[in-house]
């Protein structure tokens, strides 16, 4: 089973299940034959209606017949998975759907403590798919209750402080980037969109293959040219074996200091012992991260071995 975690929720999937579509609050997993699992989620305040969320599902699938699952029609393994979710604080209502000769099994989920509202559905091709769907369902977790939030995708894993929100992301051949944002107020979710206004950008980047990218150059020179938040010429870079670090002011002046709009930057890039890649973490903005916090973030950013990715 491979662990996937994205924007506050996570699950474990069997070998061969890979992300085929990623949104800020949505994820589709597919195998060689097509989609096998779809998740959509958000955060709600106040009361939660299972019926309302099931109606949303029906609205998005007008040709599908969606109905609440009768306990007599629900596989025992699925019922057991729902019970295990309840132990983690997630309330669930199961549903069945049929459309164009296809069928599926899913659940509407709600966590009263965090406000998570989630729809997860599995595409059932044969009876053998039902216990596998139940096995995956039982692993679903809401990660937003802690001080840090994990993310794991495409062979990368890291943790970010819980007061950061997901900003942008890109998974292109040779370059993966996941960017997070924390407003200077420290209170995400206000009127200002993520990434706008005073605050801190936190970027994770992976480049490959390192043996080609670094041929004929140094890691420091390469970072100054290629990173999204590269160290400016005015900031010194500490060089070590397979690693560079920097911390300083990216934009500063007497006026910026007086207005508290000085832009601070820090970063680290390194070549892991395995994986033939360059990993980099940068933080830049008006509200700098404490050095100990930044070190913890960098320490969490790793390549996941292929056998478990």
C-alpha positions in Angstrom: 0.0 0.0 0.0 1.3 3.5 -0.9 0.4 6.5 1.2 -1.1 9.6 -0.5 -1.8 12.8 1.5 -3.1 16.0 -0.1 -4.3 19.2 1.4 -5.4 17.8 4.7 -6.6 14.3 3.9 -4.9 11.0 3.1 -5.3 7.4 2.3 -3.3 4.3 1.4 -3.8 2.7 -2.0 -2.8 -0.7 -3.5 0.1 -1.0 -6.0 -0.9 0.2 -9.4 -3.2 2.9 -8.2 -1.8 6.3 -9.2 -3.1 9.9 -9.2 -4.6 10.7 -12.6 -6.2 14.0 -11.7 -5.3 16.4 -8.8 -7.2 19.5 -7.7 -6.8 21.6 -4.6 -9.7 19.7 -2.9 -10.0 16.7 -5.2 -8.1 13.6 -6.3 -8.7 10.8 -8.7 -6.8 7.5 -8.6 -6.6 5.2 -11.6 -5.1 1.9 -12.6 -4.3 0.6 -16.1 -8.0 0.2 -16.9 -9.2 3.6 -15.8 -10.5 5.4 -12.7 -10.8 3.4 -9.5 -11.3 6.0 -6.8 -12.5 9.6 -6.6 -12.4 12.0 -3.7 -13.8 15.5 -3.2 -13.7 17.5 0.0 -14.1 20.9 1.6 -14.5 22.4 5.1 -18.0 23.3 6.3 -19.0 25.4 9.3 -22.1 24.7 11.3 -24.5 21.9 10.6 -23.8 19.2 8.0 -26.4 17.4 5.9 -25.5 14.1 4.4 -28.6 14.3 2.1 -27.4 17.7 0.7 -23.9 16.3 -0.1 -25.5 13.2 -1.8 -27.6 15.5 -3.9 -24.5 17.3 -5.0 -23.1 14.0 -6.2 -26.3 13.3 -8.1 -26.2 16.8 -9.7 -22.8 16.1 -11.0 -23.8 12.7 -12.4 -27.2 13.3 -14.0 -27.3 10.0 -15.7 -26.4 8.1 -12.6 -28.9 6.5 -10.2 -27.6 7.3 -6.6 -29.2 5.8 -3.6 -28.4 5.3 0.1 -26.9 1.9 0.7 -29.2 -0.6 2.4 -27.3 -2.4 5.2 -28.5 -5.7 3.6 -26.8 -4.7 0.3 -23.6 -3.4 1.8 -20.6 -5.8 1.8 -19.5 -6.8 5.3 -15.9 -5.5 4.7 -17.3 -2.1 3.7 -19.4 -1.9 6.9 -16.4 -2.8 8.9 -14.4 0.0 7.3 -17.1 2.5 8.1 -17.0 1.4 11.7 -13.2 2.0 11.8 -13.6 5.4 10.4 -16.1 6.2 13.1 -13.4 5.3 15.7 -11.2 8.1 14.1 -14.0 10.7 14.5 -15.5 10.4 10.9 -19.2 10.0 10.5 -20.3 8.3 7.3 -23.3 7.5 5.2 -22.8 4.9 2.4 -24.3 5.1 -1.1 -24.5 3.1 -4.3 -24.6 4.3 -7.8 -25.3 2.9 -11.3 -24.8 4.5 -14.7 -24.3 3.2 -18.2 -23.6 -0.4 -17.1 -21.1 0.7 -14.4 -21.6 0.7 -10.7 -19.9 2.2 -7.7 -19.8 2.2 -3.9 -19.1 5.3 -1.9 -19.5 7.3 1.3 -20.3 10.8 2.4 -18.0 11.6 5.3 -18.0 14.4 8.0 -15.7 15.1 10.8 -17.5 17.4 13.4 -14.3 18.4 15.0 -12.6 19.8 12.0 -15.5 20.5 9.6 -14.2 18.1 6.9 -16.9 17.1 4.4 -15.8 14.5 2.0 -17.3 12.4 -0.8 -15.3 9.2 -1.7 -16.5 6.7 -4.4 -15.0 3.6 -5.9 -15.6 2.2 -9.3 -16.6 -1.4 -8.9 -15.9 -3.6 -11.9 -16.0 -7.1 -10.3 -17.0 -8.4 -6.9 -13.3 -8.7 -6.1 -13.1 -4.9 -6.2 -15.4 -4.5 -3.2 -13.1 -5.8 -0.4 -10.2 -3.7 -1.9 -12.4 -0.6 -1.9 -13.2 -1.3 1.8 -9.6 -1.8 2.6 -8.7 1.6 1.1 -11.7 3.4 2.7 -10.6 2.2 6.1 -7.3 4.1 5.7 -8.8 7.5 5.0 -7.7 10.1 7.5 -8.3 13.8 8.3 -4.9 15.4 9.1 -6.0 18.9 9.9 -6.2 18.5 13.7 -2.4 18.5 14.3 0.3 21.2 14.5 1.7 20.0 11.1 0.0 18.6 8.0 1.6 15.9 5.8 1.5 15.8 2.1 2.7 12.9 -0.1 2.5 12.7 -3.8 4.5 11.2 -6.7 7.3 9.8 -4.6 7.7 12.9 -2.4 6.7 13.4 1.2 6.9 16.4 3.6 5.1 18.2 6.5 4.1 21.8 6.7 2.9 23.9 9.7 -0.9 23.7 10.0 -1.3 27.5 9.6 -0.1 27.3 5.9 -2.6 26.7 3.1 -2.0 25.1 -0.2 -1.4 27.7 -2.9 -0.2 26.3 -6.2 1.2 23.0 -7.5 2.7 21.5 -10.6 3.9 18.0 -11.4 5.8 18.1 -14.7 8.4 15.6 -15.9 11.7 16.6 -14.3 10.2 19.3 -12.0 7.7 18.9 -9.2 6.7 22.0 -7.2 4.2 22.4 -4.3 3.8 25.9 -2.9 2.1 26.9 0.4 1.1 30.2 1.8 0.6 31.8 5.2 -0.7 35.4 5.5 1.1 37.7 7.8 -1.9 37.6 10.2 -1.3 33.9 10.6 -5.0 33.3 9.9 -5.7 31.6 6.5 -9.1 31.7 5.0 -9.7 35.4 5.1 -10.8 37.7 2.2 -7.3 37.8 0.7 -6.7 34.9 -1.7 -3.9 32.5 -1.0 -0.5 33.9 -2.1 -1.6 37.5 -2.1 -0.6 40.3 0.3 1.9 40.3 3.1 2.9 36.8 4.3 5.2 33.9 3.6 5.6 31.7 0.6 6.8 28.1 1.3 8.0 26.1 -1.7 9.0 22.5 -2.1 10.7 21.6 -5.4 12.2 18.4 -6.8 14.4 18.4 -10.0 15.7 15.4 -11.8 18.0 14.0 -13.0 20.6 15.7 -10.9 23.5 14.2 -12.7 22.4 16.0 -15.9 21.3 19.3 -14.3 24.5 19.8 -12.3 26.9 18.7 -15.0 29.5 21.5 -15.4 28.1 23.7 -12.7 27.8 24.0 -8.9 24.8 23.5 -6.8 24.9 27.1 -5.7 25.1 28.5 -9.2 22.3 26.2 -10.4 20.1 27.3 -7.5 20.6 31.0 -8.2 19.4 30.4 -11.8 16.6 27.8 -11.4 14.7 28.0 -8.2 11.4 29.8 -8.0 12.7 31.8 -4.9 16.4 31.7 -5.7 18.8 33.3 -3.3 19.5 36.9 -4.5 23.1 38.0 -5.2 23.1 40.1 -2.0 22.6 37.0 0.2 25.6 34.7 0.9 25.2 31.0 0.4 26.8 28.4 2.7 28.2 25.5 0.8 28.6 22.0 2.2 28.9 18.5 0.7 25.9 18.1 -1.6 24.0 20.9 0.2 23.6 24.7 0.2 21.9 27.0 2.7 21.1 30.7 2.8 19.2 33.2 5.0 18.9 37.0 4.6 17.0 39.9 3.2 15.8 39.6 -0.4 14.3 43.1 -0.5 15.2 45.7 2.0 15.4 49.5 2.5 14.9 52.0 5.2 11.3 52.5 4.0 10.6 48.8 3.9 11.9 48.4 7.4 9.8 51.3 8.6 6.7 49.8 7.0 7.6 46.3 8.1 7.6 45.2 4.4 11.1 43.9 4.3 11.2 40.6 2.4 13.2 37.9 4.2 14.3 34.7 2.5 15.8 31.4 3.5 16.4 28.2 1.6 18.1 24.9 1.4 18.9 22.7 -1.5 20.6 19.3 -1.5 21.2 16.1 -3.4 19.9 13.0 -1.5 22.1 10.0 -1.3 19.7 8.1 -3.6 17.2 9.2 -6.2 19.4 11.3 -8.6 17.5 14.4 -7.7 17.8 17.9 -6.3 15.5 18.8 -3.5 14.9 22.4 -2.4 12.8 24.1 0.2 12.5 27.9 0.2 10.6 30.4 2.4 10.2 34.0 1.4 8.0 36.8 2.6 7.4 39.5 5.2 6.9 37.0 8.1 10.0 34.9 8.1 10.0 31.4 9.5 12.0 30.7 12.7 15.3 28.8 11.9 14.2 25.8 14.0 10.9 25.6 12.2 12.5 25.8 8.8 15.0 23.1 9.7 12.1 20.8 10.8 10.4 21.4 7.4 13.5 20.6 5.5 14.1 17.5 7.5 10.6 16.3 6.6 11.0 16.6 2.9 12.1 13.3 1.5 12.0 11.0 -1.5 9.8 8.0 -0.9 11.5 4.7 -2.0 9.9 3.3 -5.1 8.8 0.1 -3.5 6.5 2.1 -1.2 5.7 5.0 -3.5 
